[in-house]
Amino acid sequence: MNGWRERYWLVKQGCCGPTTDKWWAEDFVCCEVPVGGDTAMALEVFTSREGAEAELRGMERLAPYEYYPRAAKHLEWFSEKKPDETVSEGVVEIVAYELVEMLDCYGVPYVLIDPPPVDEPISERLCVEPASVFVEELRRLLLKVIKKDRV
């Protein structure tokens, strides 16, 4: 993992929010990633809001009105809305310890960190990590930050 991040951004599945105060991994976009000679599911995790918003815009370009099903019914409303507002509604900012809790509870096998937008070619190697390794590294870094704050 490339250093400490206090916050991460995830892209919501569809336009519905959680029914509780707690997010689950299945609330967010996952994708198949190559692992060895096979594929596995990975949660897409972004280290910047801009990266998550680029992914969401790419999803909308590839499948208009599928990501936001209500938009098909309200085409006039949707077309008048500013793109940045629409995108921001589909991106969730999550603090590191919440991401750790979510990954612990769900059992997602991998995380894909900062993937390129879905509608752009993959120009470099994907950063795929086992979720357990990602979580342990986050925990270690969280403890380091907590200890530093106490001094």
Buried (B, 14 or more C-beta within 10 A) or exposed (E): BEEEBEBBBBBBBEEEEEEEEEBEBEBBBBBEBEBEEEEBBBBBBBBEBEBBBBBBBBBBEEEEEEBBEEBEEEEEEBEEBEEEEBBBBBBBEBEBEBBBBBBEEBEBBBBBBBBBBBBEEEEEEBBBBBBBEBBEBBBEBBEEEEEEEEE
